[in-house]
Amino acid sequence: MPLQSQLFRGDRALEACLVNDQAHLVTGTRGLHVRKVQRALAVLDGALITLDEVSSEQYGRSTAAAVLDYKRARSIINPSYQTTADNIVGKMTMASLDREMLKNESRPPLQGCLSETGGGGGGGQAIRDGQSQLVGDVAPANAQPTVLRVAFQDALAPNEIGIATPTRVLLLSARALKLLRPFNVTLRTEDLGSFPFGFPIGDADASDVEGLRKAAQKANAGSEGTLRVILAAFRDSKEKSTGVSHGEITGIPGFRNFAIVNKERNHPDFGTLLHEMIHCSNDNLMSNFAHDEDANSVFSGGLNRTLVPNRHVASLRKTFFA
């Protein structure tokens, strides 16, 4: 039977790998078909394949290691002559990769925050122009500040060295701090470093997002008490959001709510971080439908947002990363 997944079907080299021992993928193999296997490993297992191997379409050490991990996790061996898995993509491995990719490609789109610059969702009472953002939520002068813990991670693409990421993080954090300071809320940020992820993601693609999150976890486990914010390249970034929020409730099993920031597109007011923090603070807010109607609210699709509604501050104070 020919390969069925959208990623693999019609690829002559991979079709040959499925039936011909001489066409197996081994260390040193090069070509677009190698890159497709690398993408599958990244999506399915969060494989940390080096960027030079991705850009050169080379079956190198990290690709071979990812294949070995994949086969060990699924006990892919030929009992007629093996007792342990090897790092070769042969008939059984190719068939397994194809089955899993076909299944993943049929997963429904994610339902998290997918349009930070879109219209409001009508989630609750909106703040109007001239209404104080502090009413009913002013902390006592001697109260200890609420500290929100945010950890940043940089998903590096091929030929990228990550120079722009620290500046982006600084601007996002500064904007969040400015809007939260009147509420006696502050940020404690942490740098979890970078990791290779050689493929842009679809912000509503469950397989892409899950693979990215798995890779981030492998690179740095971080802390349960922090909000993980991953900076990554989005597919078709000119049409996609500046940031998204996902987690268990949106279809990414096994992970607390986390945010992904588009590395190639900035929101005009740099409020993306705080916007996604509010989403992630409460499962009931993990949707576009939760957005505020008032374009002045940071939790809306407005272009120049200056207000933080009290109810969102209250949610942030009770969240898992506070």
Backbone bond lengths (Angstrom), bond angles and torsions (degrees), N, CA, C in turn:
res aa  C-N    CA-C-N  psi(-1)  N-CA   C-N-CA  omega(-1)  CA-C   N-CA-C  phi
1 M - - - 1.463 - - 1.529 109.53 -
2 P 1.334 118.13 132.51 1.471 119.70 179.72 1.522 111.24 -68.64
3 L 1.322 115.36 165.55 1.459 121.14 178.39 1.530 110.31 -63.47
4 Q 1.327 116.01 142.09 1.461 121.19 -171.85 1.527 114.31 -108.67
5 S 1.308 118.51 -26.34 1.465 120.09 -174.10 1.524 110.72 -70.13
6 Q 1.297 115.49 152.65 1.463 120.86 178.63 1.516 111.14 -61.12
7 L 1.315 117.05 -36.40 1.464 121.22 -178.35 1.528 111.84 -66.01
8 F 1.311 117.34 -39.30 1.465 120.78 -170.07 1.523 115.19 -103.52
9 R 1.313 117.44 -27.33 1.468 118.33 -169.45 1.535 111.54 -62.87
10 G 1.309 114.74 142.32 1.459 120.84 179.87 1.510 114.71 83.53
11 D 1.344 117.78 -4.95 1.457 120.44 178.83 1.530 108.52 -84.14
12 R 1.321 116.87 112.29 1.461 120.88 -173.51 1.525 112.76 -63.07
13 A 1.322 116.28 -37.90 1.470 119.34 -178.76 1.526 110.68 -66.48
14 L 1.318 116.90 -40.08 1.462 119.96 -179.96 1.527 111.15 -76.40
15 E 1.328 117.10 -33.77 1.464 119.57 174.10 1.533 109.57 -61.41
16 A 1.330 116.33 -39.62 1.465 120.08 177.95 1.518 110.89 -66.41
17 C 1.317 116.17 -38.99 1.468 120.67 178.76 1.524 111.10 -59.13
18 L 1.315 115.75 -30.35 1.461 121.42 -177.86 1.524 112.30 -70.98
19 V 1.327 117.78 -21.90 1.469 120.10 -173.35 1.527 114.41 -128.30
20 N 1.328 117.69 -15.11 1.459 120.94 -171.84 1.524 111.21 -122.98
21 D 1.323 116.74 120.53 1.463 120.10 -179.24 1.525 112.01 -59.92
22 Q 1.321 117.75 -32.54 1.458 121.25 -177.53 1.528 111.89 -71.14
23 A 1.323 117.71 -15.48 1.468 121.60 -178.01 1.523 112.43 -98.70
24 H 1.316 118.05 7.33 1.465 120.63 179.65 1.532 111.06 -60.89
25 L 1.314 115.71 151.30 1.465 120.75 179.36 1.520 108.57 -89.82
26 V 1.322 115.36 123.79 1.464 122.08 -178.46 1.525 108.20 -132.65
27 T 1.321 115.38 169.18 1.459 120.56 178.32 1.526 110.24 -54.33
28 G 1.339 115.96 128.51 1.447 121.87 -178.01 1.516 113.97 103.99
29 T 1.339 117.49 -17.45 1.469 120.56 178.02 1.522 109.83 -65.07
30 R 1.318 117.24 140.59 1.461 122.49 178.03 1.527 110.08 -130.62
31 G 1.340 114.57 153.74 1.451 119.30 174.30 1.518 112.26 141.63
32 L 1.315 114.83 168.36 1.456 120.72 -179.97 1.523 111.46 -59.79
33 H 1.334 116.85 -32.40 1.469 119.28 179.75 1.522 111.28 -64.72
34 V 1.330 117.34 -30.39 1.467 120.73 175.57 1.528 109.75 -66.54
35 R 1.322 116.56 -42.82 1.465 120.47 179.22 1.533 110.68 -61.60
36 K 1.300 118.03 -36.70 1.470 120.55 178.14 1.521 111.01 -64.59
37 V 1.325 116.91 -41.13 1.459 120.32 176.53 1.526 110.21 -65.49
38 Q 1.325 117.01 -40.04 1.460 120.11 177.53 1.527 111.08 -60.62
39 R 1.329 116.31 -42.34 1.466 119.62 178.07 1.523 110.95 -62.80
40 A 1.312 117.61 -42.61 1.467 120.64 178.38 1.524 111.14 -60.49
41 L 1.319 116.84 -41.89 1.464 120.35 179.47 1.528 111.33 -65.93
42 A 1.344 116.53 -37.04 1.460 120.44 177.73 1.520 110.87 -66.68
43 V 1.315 116.69 -42.83 1.461 121.51 -177.95 1.526 111.53 -71.11
44 L 1.323 117.12 -45.10 1.458 121.29 -174.08 1.525 112.86 -77.34
45 D 1.338 116.53 -38.43 1.465 120.32 -172.71 1.520 114.09 -122.52
46 G 1.334 117.99 -1.56 1.459 118.81 -174.87 1.516 111.50 65.29
47 A 1.317 117.60 35.93 1.465 121.76 -176.62 1.525 111.30 -61.92
48 L 1.321 115.80 137.11 1.462 122.02 179.13 1.528 108.92 -95.48
49 I 1.314 116.08 79.13 1.466 122.20 -179.10 1.520 108.68 -90.96
50 T 1.311 116.90 132.12 1.466 120.38 -174.89 1.526 110.58 -61.98
51 L 1.326 115.13 147.77 1.452 120.74 -174.66 1.520 112.70 -67.42
52 D 1.310 117.30 -30.41 1.464 118.60 178.78 1.522 110.76 -67.41
53 E 1.325 117.80 -34.17 1.460 120.12 177.61 1.524 110.93 -70.95
54 V 1.324 117.41 -36.28 1.465 120.54 177.90 1.522 110.07 -67.07
55 S 1.340 116.42 -49.26 1.469 119.35 -175.71 1.532 112.08 -66.67
56 S 1.333 117.06 -31.32 1.467 120.11 -179.91 1.524 112.66 -94.24
57 E 1.342 116.15 0.69 1.470 121.54 179.26 1.526 110.65 55.06
58 Q 1.324 114.91 45.88 1.458 121.35 -174.03 1.526 111.21 -111.85
59 Y 1.313 115.44 135.77 1.461 122.37 174.45 1.528 106.91 -84.38
60 G 1.326 115.23 82.47 1.457 121.07 -177.38 1.514 112.27 -101.07
61 R 1.333 115.56 -161.09 1.461 120.83 -173.97 1.524 113.22 -61.72
62 S 1.332 116.66 -46.06 1.465 118.33 -176.60 1.523 111.52 -70.13
63 T 1.336 117.38 -32.52 1.461 120.48 175.78 1.524 109.98 -67.10
64 A 1.314 115.95 -44.71 1.468 120.21 178.61 1.530 110.69 -62.22
65 A 1.330 116.94 -40.14 1.462 120.26 178.57 1.523 111.20 -64.95
66 A 1.336 116.33 -38.49 1.467 120.34 178.70 1.522 110.98 -66.70
67 V 1.340 116.54 -38.94 1.468 120.74 176.82 1.526 109.89 -63.48
68 L 1.315 117.08 -43.64 1.464 120.73 179.58 1.527 110.52 -61.68
69 D 1.328 117.46 -44.71 1.471 120.58 178.08 1.527 110.63 -61.11
70 Y 1.337 115.81 -42.58 1.459 120.47 179.40 1.533 110.69 -59.95
71 K 1.326 116.95 -46.02 1.456 120.92 -177.11 1.531 112.16 -71.17
72 R 1.328 117.19 -36.98 1.455 119.79 177.21 1.527 111.03 -64.13
73 A 1.331 116.71 -41.82 1.465 120.59 -178.14 1.523 111.68 -64.51
74 R 1.331 117.12 -23.62 1.466 121.18 -176.65 1.535 112.30 -114.53
75 S 1.310 115.82 7.06 1.477 121.68 178.99 1.527 111.77 52.69
76 I 1.335 115.07 47.30 1.463 120.13 178.44 1.524 108.88 -87.19
77 I 1.306 116.05 100.16 1.463 122.64 176.65 1.531 108.13 -141.40
78 N 1.301 115.53 156.59 1.458 121.28 173.16 1.528 107.69 -99.50
79 P 1.337 116.71 103.44 1.477 118.93 -173.33 1.518 114.21 -64.72
80 S 1.330 117.58 -12.49 1.464 119.13 179.49 1.523 112.19 -69.15
81 Y 1.347 115.89 -23.51 1.463 117.58 179.37 1.528 113.71 -146.46
82 Q 1.337 117.59 3.65 1.465 120.56 -177.42 1.525 111.26 -125.74
83 T 1.333 114.52 150.38 1.473 120.57 169.24 1.522 110.96 -119.13
84 T 1.328 115.99 -15.97 1.460 120.97 177.15 1.524 109.35 -135.05
85 A 1.325 115.89 160.59 1.460 120.89 -179.29 1.529 110.69 -73.39
86 D 1.348 115.91 153.25 1.455 121.02 173.81 1.527 109.01 -114.84
87 N 1.335 116.88 -178.51 1.468 120.69 -176.07 1.528 112.93 -105.62
88 I 1.307 116.62 29.71 1.461 122.98 -178.97 1.526 109.58 -105.52
89 V 1.328 116.73 139.43 1.462 120.69 171.41 1.518 107.66 -89.33
90 G 1.341 115.32 101.52 1.454 121.61 177.89 1.519 110.91 -109.99
91 K 1.312 115.66 -158.55 1.460 120.51 -174.63 1.525 112.33 -61.08
92 M 1.327 116.89 -49.20 1.470 120.82 -176.80 1.529 111.01 -66.26
93 T 1.314 115.95 -40.76 1.471 119.74 -179.42 1.519 111.08 -67.49
94 M 1.319 116.41 -42.77 1.461 120.42 179.65 1.523 110.77 -62.77
95 A 1.308 116.60 -41.81 1.463 120.36 178.95 1.528 110.86 -64.44
96 S 1.330 116.37 -40.02 1.460 120.25 179.43 1.522 111.76 -66.16
97 L 1.331 116.59 -45.75 1.466 120.51 177.88 1.528 110.87 -58.79
98 D 1.318 116.04 -41.68 1.464 120.11 -178.90 1.526 111.15 -65.33
99 R 1.331 116.87 -44.21 1.472 120.15 178.99 1.521 111.31 -60.29
100 E 1.327 116.18 -45.06 1.464 119.32 -177.31 1.524 111.38 -69.02
101 M 1.315 117.30 -39.16 1.461 119.17 178.51 1.519 110.93 -66.77
102 L 1.313 118.06 -39.48 1.461 121.09 177.63 1.522 110.35 -60.43
103 K 1.316 116.47 -43.12 1.466 120.49 178.32 1.518 110.77 -65.05
104 N 1.320 117.25 -43.27 1.467 120.61 -178.78 1.522 111.83 -66.38
105 E 1.319 116.57 -36.34 1.464 120.40 -178.96 1.525 112.07 -66.91
106 S 1.331 116.90 -18.36 1.465 120.52 179.95 1.531 112.49 -92.94
107 R 1.326 117.16 0.03 1.467 119.22 179.71 1.531 109.82 -67.09
108 P 1.331 118.36 142.59 1.469 120.45 -179.72 1.521 111.14 -68.01
109 P 1.329 117.66 156.18 1.468 120.31 177.61 1.523 111.36 -60.08
110 L 1.306 115.83 149.74 1.459 121.14 177.85 1.526 110.90 -70.31
111 Q 1.335 115.54 156.15 1.463 120.44 -174.76 1.524 112.00 -120.15
112 G 1.318 117.77 25.90 1.462 119.90 177.36 1.516 111.32 -79.15
113 C 1.352 116.09 -163.14 1.465 120.46 175.17 1.519 107.78 -70.24
114 L 1.328 116.93 116.41 1.460 120.39 -175.55 1.523 112.83 -124.53
115 S 1.328 117.84 1.42 1.462 118.88 -176.11 1.517 110.06 -150.71
116 E 1.327 115.57 77.82 1.463 118.95 -177.92 1.527 112.19 -64.26
117 T 1.313 117.44 -25.87 1.459 120.42 -179.37 1.522 112.36 -100.14
118 G 1.324 117.00 11.43 1.462 120.65 178.53 1.513 111.79 -85.65
119 G 1.325 115.52 -170.87 1.456 121.04 -179.28 1.503 111.64 -72.85
120 G 1.343 115.01 166.97 1.450 121.31 -179.57 1.508 111.09 -74.93
121 G 1.343 114.62 162.35 1.450 119.18 -178.67 1.496 113.88 -105.78
122 G 1.322 116.90 -7.33 1.454 119.30 179.24 1.505 113.15 76.53
123 G 1.312 118.30 28.66 1.457 121.71 -177.34 1.520 112.26 -82.28
124 G 1.295 118.11 86.04 1.460 121.05 175.03 1.515 112.64 91.35
125 Q 1.335 114.94 -176.28 1.457 121.68 -176.73 1.526 110.29 -71.33
126 A 1.307 117.18 134.52 1.458 121.65 -178.55 1.518 110.91 -96.12
127 I 1.322 116.65 150.80 1.458 122.15 174.83 1.521 108.82 -86.27
128 R 1.301 116.94 137.21 1.459 122.15 -178.34 1.520 110.63 -105.17
129 D 1.328 116.15 161.88 1.453 120.82 178.46 1.515 110.54 -54.49
130 G 1.324 116.13 134.91 1.450 120.91 177.22 1.510 113.85 88.05
131 Q 1.321 119.46 -10.75 1.459 121.88 178.83 1.521 109.30 -86.74
132 S 1.312 116.93 129.08 1.457 120.47 -176.08 1.521 111.15 -63.41
133 Q 1.326 116.03 135.52 1.456 120.21 177.18 1.519 111.42 -78.03
134 L 1.348 118.55 -7.82 1.456 121.00 -174.48 1.524 113.64 -100.24
135 V 1.295 118.34 -9.77 1.460 121.11 -174.06 1.521 110.42 -56.75
136 G 1.324 116.41 126.08 1.451 121.85 175.34 1.512 114.48 78.72
137 D 1.316 118.43 4.16 1.456 118.41 -176.23 1.519 112.33 -141.14
138 V 1.301 118.31 23.02 1.459 121.43 179.07 1.523 109.06 -79.27
139 A 1.326 116.60 124.67 1.457 120.61 179.49 1.522 110.07 -77.67
140 P 1.349 119.02 146.99 1.459 121.75 175.50 1.524 111.10 -55.87
141 A 1.312 115.81 148.75 1.458 120.51 -174.52 1.524 112.33 -59.50
142 N 1.341 116.93 -32.41 1.461 120.48 -176.07 1.531 112.33 -98.46
143 A 1.319 117.33 9.25 1.463 120.65 -177.80 1.524 110.59 -73.42
144 Q 1.332 115.67 147.19 1.455 120.12 174.07 1.529 109.14 -70.09
145 P 1.307 117.86 137.80 1.476 118.87 -179.51 1.522 111.45 -67.97
146 T 1.303 115.74 149.59 1.455 121.18 170.08 1.525 107.78 -77.91
147 V 1.309 116.35 127.00 1.461 121.20 -178.55 1.523 108.89 -107.14
148 L 1.318 116.41 120.69 1.451 122.64 177.01 1.518 108.99 -99.69
149 R 1.317 116.89 126.38 1.467 121.99 -173.83 1.531 109.47 -100.96
150 V 1.320 115.09 120.07 1.460 121.91 -176.66 1.526 109.14 -126.77
151 A 1.325 116.80 130.93 1.458 121.93 -179.78 1.527 109.32 -117.25
152 F 1.323 116.30 127.02 1.462 121.70 -177.75 1.520 110.49 -101.17
153 Q 1.329 114.34 146.20 1.455 120.84 178.29 1.529 108.65 -142.26
154 D 1.315 116.36 140.70 1.463 121.51 -174.32 1.526 109.96 -111.02
155 A 1.341 115.96 115.98 1.468 121.06 175.39 1.520 108.51 -88.50
156 L 1.322 116.10 107.08 1.458 120.72 -174.70 1.525 111.73 -83.17
157 A 1.316 115.96 135.31 1.458 123.00 175.63 1.525 109.11 -96.39
158 P 1.340 118.14 165.97 1.470 120.06 177.95 1.522 111.83 -56.33
159 N 1.330 115.45 142.21 1.467 123.64 178.47 1.527 112.72 64.41
160 E 1.315 117.43 21.35 1.461 121.39 178.16 1.523 108.97 -115.24
161 I 1.322 116.26 137.37 1.463 119.31 179.50 1.523 112.02 -112.93
162 G 1.323 118.31 1.41 1.452 121.40 171.58 1.510 115.92 78.31
163 I 1.325 118.12 20.63 1.466 119.96 -177.37 1.529 111.91 -65.36
164 A 1.324 117.52 -37.44 1.464 120.54 -174.68 1.523 112.94 -77.04
165 T 1.317 118.38 -18.87 1.462 120.67 -172.81 1.526 113.36 -63.55
166 P 1.342 121.03 -46.46 1.466 119.36 179.47 1.525 113.37 -57.19
167 T 1.327 117.35 -38.36 1.469 120.35 177.93 1.518 110.80 -65.60
168 R 1.325 116.96 -42.88 1.463 120.86 178.22 1.527 110.44 -60.78
169 V 1.318 117.17 -45.62 1.463 121.32 179.47 1.522 110.71 -60.84
170 L 1.323 116.66 -42.14 1.460 121.01 -179.98 1.523 111.15 -61.87
171 L 1.327 117.26 -44.75 1.463 120.82 -179.32 1.525 111.37 -66.44
172 L 1.310 117.85 -42.41 1.453 121.35 178.91 1.526 111.07 -63.78
173 S 1.329 116.30 -44.16 1.459 120.70 -179.01 1.522 111.58 -66.96
174 A 1.334 116.63 -41.17 1.464 120.46 -179.50 1.519 111.11 -62.50
175 R 1.321 116.88 -40.83 1.459 120.03 179.06 1.517 111.24 -65.55
176 A 1.327 117.25 -43.16 1.466 120.52 178.29 1.527 110.77 -62.51
177 L 1.332 116.99 -42.78 1.465 120.46 179.39 1.522 111.55 -62.30
178 K 1.307 116.40 -42.44 1.468 120.09 -179.06 1.519 111.38 -61.37
179 L 1.323 117.44 -42.05 1.457 120.99 -177.96 1.523 112.51 -75.68
180 L 1.328 117.62 -27.18 1.459 120.90 -177.59 1.520 113.75 -91.08
181 R 1.330 117.54 -21.21 1.461 120.76 -174.09 1.531 113.92 -55.32
182 P 1.341 120.43 -40.76 1.479 119.30 179.62 1.525 113.71 -61.08
183 F 1.325 117.62 -18.11 1.461 121.08 -178.63 1.529 111.96 -97.14
184 N 1.330 117.10 9.19 1.454 121.51 -176.57 1.532 110.58 59.72
185 V 1.317 115.20 40.63 1.460 122.57 176.68 1.524 107.69 -119.33
186 T 1.322 116.69 134.51 1.450 120.31 -178.53 1.529 110.19 -131.71
187 L 1.315 116.52 174.84 1.454 122.57 -179.32 1.522 110.94 -116.35
188 R 1.321 115.32 144.45 1.461 121.14 167.41 1.518 105.80 -121.45
189 T 1.329 116.63 110.06 1.460 120.20 -174.32 1.526 110.99 -101.56
190 E 1.310 114.90 153.31 1.461 122.88 -178.52 1.523 108.41 -138.40
191 D 1.308 116.46 142.26 1.464 122.12 177.82 1.522 108.61 -102.67
192 L 1.331 116.42 113.95 1.457 121.12 178.96 1.525 112.29 -89.81
193 G 1.324 116.85 4.56 1.447 120.48 176.44 1.519 112.69 84.48
194 S 1.325 115.76 -168.27 1.456 121.54 -177.33 1.527 110.11 -115.58
195 F 1.317 114.61 164.68 1.459 120.76 175.92 1.521 108.12 -151.25
196 P 1.329 117.63 153.33 1.468 119.64 -178.58 1.519 111.36 -79.62
197 F 1.325 115.84 129.86 1.462 121.06 171.95 1.520 105.77 -145.95
198 G 1.312 115.56 95.92 1.458 121.64 -165.62 1.501 116.67 -81.23
199 F 1.331 118.06 16.01 1.454 120.46 -174.57 1.524 110.34 -136.71
200 P 1.341 118.11 127.43 1.467 119.58 176.37 1.520 110.12 -64.86
201 I 1.324 116.27 151.52 1.463 120.03 -175.54 1.515 111.27 -107.01
202 G 1.328 115.46 154.22 1.455 121.21 166.40 1.512 107.72 -88.58
203 D 1.338 118.23 126.81 1.465 119.34 -171.51 1.526 113.37 -68.62
204 A 1.333 118.42 -14.54 1.465 121.98 175.65 1.523 112.03 -112.48
205 D 1.330 116.87 6.73 1.457 121.79 -177.94 1.526 109.20 -87.67
206 A 1.333 116.44 111.66 1.460 120.86 -174.52 1.523 111.96 -59.91
207 S 1.335 116.81 -40.05 1.462 120.04 -179.02 1.517 111.45 -65.93
208 D 1.340 116.64 -45.86 1.466 120.54 179.50 1.524 111.14 -60.06
209 V 1.330 115.58 -49.20 1.460 119.89 -175.61 1.523 110.91 -66.27
210 E 1.323 116.78 -41.93 1.459 119.54 179.49 1.529 110.69 -65.00
211 G 1.328 116.83 -41.56 1.459 119.52 178.10 1.513 111.98 -62.17
212 L 1.337 116.68 -42.70 1.463 120.82 177.62 1.516 110.80 -60.76
213 R 1.340 116.38 -43.92 1.476 119.66 -178.62 1.528 111.03 -66.59
214 K 1.317 117.42 -38.61 1.465 119.90 177.18 1.526 110.98 -63.69
215 A 1.327 116.19 -41.87 1.463 119.63 179.45 1.523 110.74 -64.00
216 A 1.328 116.55 -41.69 1.462 120.15 178.13 1.520 111.07 -60.47
217 Q 1.324 116.55 -40.28 1.466 121.14 179.70 1.517 110.94 -66.19
218 K 1.335 116.41 -41.83 1.459 119.84 178.90 1.519 111.51 -62.65
219 A 1.329 115.38 -40.02 1.461 119.60 -177.42 1.516 112.11 -69.95
220 N 1.341 116.61 -38.07 1.467 120.96 -179.75 1.524 108.16 -158.85
221 A 1.322 115.91 114.55 1.468 120.19 -176.78 1.515 112.73 -66.50
222 G 1.331 117.36 -24.95 1.451 120.31 178.46 1.513 112.39 64.37
223 S 1.327 116.15 -154.37 1.460 122.26 -176.94 1.513 109.95 -128.05
224 E 1.312 116.10 143.94 1.465 121.20 178.83 1.522 112.09 -63.02
225 G 1.315 116.82 -25.42 1.460 120.33 -175.11 1.512 114.27 -92.15
226 T 1.324 117.65 19.12 1.460 120.83 179.23 1.525 110.26 -125.22
227 L 1.325 114.90 156.49 1.453 120.85 172.05 1.524 107.72 -91.74
228 R 1.318 117.15 121.29 1.460 121.06 179.39 1.520 108.88 -85.12
229 V 1.334 116.11 127.66 1.456 122.82 177.55 1.522 107.38 -121.10
230 I 1.328 116.53 114.54 1.457 122.34 -176.40 1.516 109.18 -103.87
231 L 1.314 117.78 126.18 1.457 122.36 174.55 1.514 108.36 -93.03
232 A 1.339 116.70 122.39 1.455 120.86 -173.82 1.525 110.48 -145.42
233 A 1.317 115.47 164.07 1.463 121.31 176.31 1.526 109.35 -86.06
234 F 1.333 115.84 133.13 1.462 121.60 178.51 1.530 109.18 -100.37
235 R 1.322 116.69 146.20 1.457 119.93 171.62 1.527 109.24 -69.76
236 D 1.335 116.38 144.36 1.475 120.95 179.16 1.525 110.37 49.80
237 S 1.339 116.12 51.55 1.465 120.70 -169.92 1.523 113.38 -62.82
238 K 1.323 118.33 -25.02 1.459 119.56 -179.56 1.520 111.74 -66.77
239 E 1.318 116.99 -21.80 1.450 120.79 -178.38 1.524 112.17 -108.15
240 K 1.315 117.50 -4.30 1.449 120.44 -174.43 1.523 111.05 -100.91
241 S 1.318 114.84 171.88 1.454 121.27 -177.02 1.526 111.33 -69.85
242 T 1.324 115.09 163.82 1.457 121.07 172.56 1.521 111.45 -81.00
243 G 1.328 117.22 -16.40 1.455 120.72 179.38 1.515 110.74 -166.56
244 V 1.335 116.37 154.00 1.456 121.84 178.42 1.525 109.33 -138.34
245 S 1.332 115.29 159.83 1.460 121.45 176.91 1.514 109.24 -125.61
246 H 1.329 115.82 135.22 1.457 119.98 179.89 1.522 109.65 -143.61
247 G 1.316 115.00 171.33 1.449 121.51 179.75 1.513 109.98 169.11
248 E 1.312 116.01 -166.70 1.465 121.81 -177.39 1.521 111.80 -53.35
249 I 1.316 116.70 -44.27 1.462 119.99 -174.61 1.525 112.52 -69.65
250 T 1.324 118.48 -22.67 1.463 120.61 -179.17 1.525 112.69 -94.60
251 G 1.335 117.47 -2.94 1.458 119.23 177.06 1.507 115.74 115.43
252 I 1.349 117.94 13.17 1.463 122.10 176.43 1.526 107.41 -112.00
253 P 1.333 117.98 90.48 1.463 121.08 -171.95 1.518 113.10 -68.55
254 G 1.320 114.52 146.33 1.459 120.92 172.14 1.506 116.24 89.99
255 F 1.333 118.31 0.46 1.462 120.53 -177.46 1.519 110.92 -131.09
256 R 1.328 115.94 141.32 1.461 121.12 170.15 1.524 109.23 -62.67
257 N 1.327 115.18 166.49 1.464 119.93 176.62 1.525 110.55 -54.73
258 F 1.323 116.24 138.10 1.459 121.69 178.65 1.524 108.17 -144.90
259 A 1.316 116.41 165.35 1.465 121.41 -178.34 1.519 109.83 -121.51
260 I 1.334 114.99 151.06 1.460 121.92 173.76 1.522 107.36 -125.99
261 V 1.314 116.75 128.28 1.466 122.54 179.92 1.520 108.99 -106.65
262 N 1.315 115.88 132.70 1.458 122.35 178.62 1.526 110.10 -70.33
263 K 1.331 116.82 121.16 1.461 120.98 -177.66 1.525 112.71 -74.86
264 E 1.331 117.15 -14.27 1.457 119.94 -171.66 1.522 113.25 -111.33
265 R 1.314 117.06 6.76 1.460 119.01 179.91 1.522 110.01 -149.15
266 N 1.327 117.29 129.41 1.460 122.82 178.51 1.525 110.72 -105.22
267 H 1.323 116.50 141.05 1.458 119.62 168.23 1.525 107.91 -72.70
268 P 1.347 118.47 143.43 1.476 119.64 -176.77 1.519 114.52 -56.32
269 D 1.341 118.17 -31.25 1.475 119.01 -176.73 1.535 113.05 -103.02
270 F 1.341 118.19 5.04 1.467 123.42 179.96 1.526 112.70 54.39
271 G 1.329 116.38 30.58 1.461 120.42 178.06 1.513 114.00 -91.11
272 T 1.319 117.36 9.44 1.465 121.21 -174.23 1.519 112.93 -57.69
273 L 1.325 117.64 -44.38 1.459 120.21 -176.96 1.524 110.84 -59.60
274 L 1.331 117.48 -51.46 1.460 119.82 -178.19 1.525 110.75 -64.57
275 H 1.322 116.64 -39.18 1.470 121.16 177.50 1.533 110.31 -56.03
276 E 1.333 116.71 -48.22 1.463 120.21 -178.38 1.524 111.37 -73.14
277 M 1.319 118.18 -30.83 1.463 120.82 175.23 1.522 110.50 -60.81
278 I 1.313 116.78 -41.61 1.471 120.52 178.93 1.528 109.52 -64.17
279 H 1.323 117.19 -45.40 1.469 119.04 175.58 1.527 110.58 -53.13
280 C 1.317 116.26 -50.97 1.458 121.20 -172.96 1.526 113.59 -72.95
281 S 1.316 117.47 -13.09 1.464 120.73 -176.18 1.516 112.46 -71.42
282 N 1.338 117.45 -20.25 1.465 120.27 -173.91 1.528 108.43 -154.08
283 D 1.305 117.52 129.69 1.469 120.64 -179.96 1.523 112.53 -56.36
284 N 1.324 116.96 -30.53 1.462 120.33 -179.43 1.527 112.73 -70.17
285 L 1.333 117.01 -10.64 1.457 121.24 -179.31 1.533 112.39 -105.33
286 M 1.331 116.98 5.86 1.463 120.79 -173.89 1.529 111.63 -85.80
287 S 1.326 115.91 59.32 1.459 119.92 -178.58 1.516 109.64 -164.73
288 N 1.338 116.64 152.66 1.461 120.21 171.75 1.518 111.82 -60.19
289 F 1.324 116.71 -29.42 1.458 120.83 -176.30 1.523 112.51 -69.34
290 A 1.342 116.81 -14.34 1.458 120.42 179.13 1.526 112.58 -84.48
291 H 1.327 118.09 -9.75 1.461 121.40 -176.48 1.526 111.92 -58.66
292 D 1.325 115.77 149.21 1.460 122.00 175.96 1.520 110.90 -75.43
293 E 1.322 115.51 149.32 1.461 120.18 177.38 1.521 111.77 -76.70
294 D 1.323 116.63 -32.00 1.460 120.27 -177.10 1.523 110.09 -71.22
295 A 1.317 116.98 120.74 1.465 121.51 -177.93 1.515 113.30 -68.59
296 N 1.350 117.90 -11.82 1.459 120.60 177.09 1.531 112.28 -80.43
297 S 1.323 116.88 -19.05 1.459 120.94 -179.11 1.516 110.02 -75.35
298 V 1.326 116.29 138.32 1.463 120.69 177.38 1.521 110.85 -63.11
299 F 1.323 116.66 -19.50 1.453 121.18 -179.79 1.531 111.09 -96.93
300 S 1.319 115.18 38.07 1.459 121.78 178.40 1.521 108.94 -129.08
301 G 1.336 115.42 -175.27 1.454 120.28 175.70 1.503 112.86 -97.77
302 G 1.333 116.89 18.91 1.456 121.18 -179.68 1.512 113.10 -66.95
303 L 1.324 115.95 166.34 1.461 120.98 -177.22 1.523 113.33 -102.97
304 N 1.331 117.81 -12.56 1.467 121.31 178.99 1.517 108.01 -142.95
305 R 1.325 116.02 76.48 1.464 122.51 -170.27 1.530 110.57 -92.55
306 T 1.328 116.54 129.66 1.462 120.78 -174.21 1.519 113.73 -126.44
307 L 1.331 119.33 -6.76 1.451 121.86 -174.06 1.526 111.77 -116.88
308 V 1.352 113.68 148.66 1.457 120.91 174.91 1.520 107.62 -122.34
309 P 1.326 119.34 106.52 1.462 121.22 -179.81 1.521 112.36 -58.83
310 N 1.323 115.68 144.55 1.463 121.32 -176.98 1.522 113.02 -56.22
311 R 1.335 116.46 -39.10 1.461 118.70 -176.20 1.524 111.31 -63.44
312 H 1.318 117.49 -28.61 1.464 119.92 179.18 1.521 111.08 -78.37
313 V 1.331 116.24 -33.72 1.466 119.17 173.23 1.526 109.69 -62.68
314 A 1.334 116.24 -42.87 1.465 120.18 178.67 1.520 110.98 -60.83
315 S 1.331 117.49 -39.40 1.455 121.31 178.33 1.522 111.28 -65.77
316 L 1.334 116.61 -41.02 1.460 120.48 178.61 1.531 111.50 -63.74
317 R 1.326 116.81 -35.00 1.473 119.70 -178.89 1.523 112.19 -69.19
318 K 1.325 117.36 -20.51 1.468 121.12 -176.83 1.529 112.39 -105.58
319 T 1.323 117.35 2.72 1.461 119.52 -171.56 1.524 112.66 -77.46
320 F 1.326 115.83 168.16 1.458 121.14 -179.05 1.519 112.74 -67.89
321 F 1.335 118.63 -19.57 1.472 118.87 -178.89 1.533 111.64 -102.57
322 A 1.326 117.40 17.93 1.479 121.57 174.58 1.518 110.25 -98.21
